Amino acid sequence: MLVICLQHQNKLIYTSKVQFLNTAFISPQLYQIYQVKNVNKHALLELVRFATGGISRADLARKMGLSRAAISSIVNDLLTTGILRETQREATSSGRPPINLEINPRRGYVVGIDIGVTHMLMGVADFSAQVLHEINIPFSIEQGPESGLALVDKTLMALLSQAGIMIDSVLAIGVGVPGPVVAEKGAVSEPPVMPGWHNYPIRDHLESLWNCPVSLNNDAEMGALGEGAYGAGRGEDHLAYIKVGSGIGSGFLLNGRIYCGVSGSAGEIGHITVDPQGPVCTCGNRGCLEVFSGGQAIAQLAQEAMRLNGRTQLSSLASIDQITAKDVALAAQRGDLLAQQILTRAGAHLGTAVANLINLLNPGMVVIGGGVSQIGDLFLEPIRKAVNERSLQAAVQNVRITAAVLGQRSSLMGSVAQAITISLHQLAETQ
């Protein structure tokens, strides 16, 4: 029997047998093969955590293959320490309503942070993943790590103050960043859109400021995690999440686990070559997908078109140099032909890349997230059309392509899920 061990910064948190553990919501860098005696306590936590409406002791015993007495012993320990709580179902005609178990949402707080190229979304949540307070502010990744992380810290302190929560009450913090993350270092490696951040010890820096565990991950991977845990991909073991913001990235759930690759750079779909003679990309290559379908590319295409043809609703939204992808989306939704043509071309290019991804990975679902995705079918339909034309039938007939249910909060919620995972199992391990 394979035994899985959850670690954070090489420190053992918990282990669990694979068939007992819903592994979709823990990043691969948190795994090691190891053996410990309290495996069932941590496995039980995962079953309770993702059971809709709670789960009974009898169901836990059946799913885990343990006796009722063994389950009761574990449950009593977790009830005593306040990690679990009991809740009653509605009464039934057959007798006394059963008692269910659920994670105690008030046992502690976590924070999720989604650092983007031009924005930062931050939320403080309880153990049920309910976001109690959140903030979305402009953020320039180009300011570099020292100024950038100082702003992150300042924003967190303001958010916690607003929520009436002390930093000492926050048990873990999940952070998503728009670059390839090297888990062992807690840093990004050669990030195309994060100048000056290469090898900067982001995780260690933040842990020294906040004195609690910090999980650092790629933002698109956290988007896949968020949609898998709380959004469009609930219950889907094979999911691809495409984040279309200023640039384009992707995260994969394969066999229920986040796939990062050897060096953390898996999912850089924005840097697939579309046209070798195309415009220069931020990564230094020419003709990457990002320069045709990313948010910055959409805005630039609109600006160039407006200079050639001023007959567009875009002219009433902003001056030419200030037009954004959001402006293009608004104009397209209002029926502007130029804006619709720009989005159709961007969606077709992205659909070609998604078709290749589907042929390679054969996912059951592709979730399109990020700010541009909120346009809806004006953007999704060209993607679906290109996928149907270019994917193998054996792969495309079993895949669903949909917009992110969580919208721009997918990566935030993935970071929240990651922080809850660390908090729960550290609490269980220390009791």
Secondary structure, 3 states (H helix, E strand, C coil): CCEEEEEECCEEEEEEEHHHCCHHHCCHHHEEECCCCCHHHHHHHHHHHCCCCCEEHHHHHHHHCCCHHHHHHHHHHHHHCCCEEEEECCCECCECCCEEEEECHHHCEEEEEEECCCEEEEEEEECCCCEEEEEEEECCHHHCHHHHHHHHHHHHHHHHHHHCCCHHHEEEEEEEECCCEECCCCEECCCCCCCCCECCCHHHHHHHHHCCCEEEEEHHHHHHHHHHHHCCCCCCCCEEEEEECCCEEEEEEECCEEECCCCCCCCCHHHCECCCCCCECCCCCECECHHHHCHHHHHHHHHHHHHHCCCCHHHHCCCHHHCCHHHHHHHHHCCCHHHHHHHHHHHHHHHHHHHHHHHHHCCCEEEEECHHHHHCHHHHHHHHHHHHHHCCHHHHCCCEEEECCCHHHHHHHHHHHHHHHHHHHHHHHHC
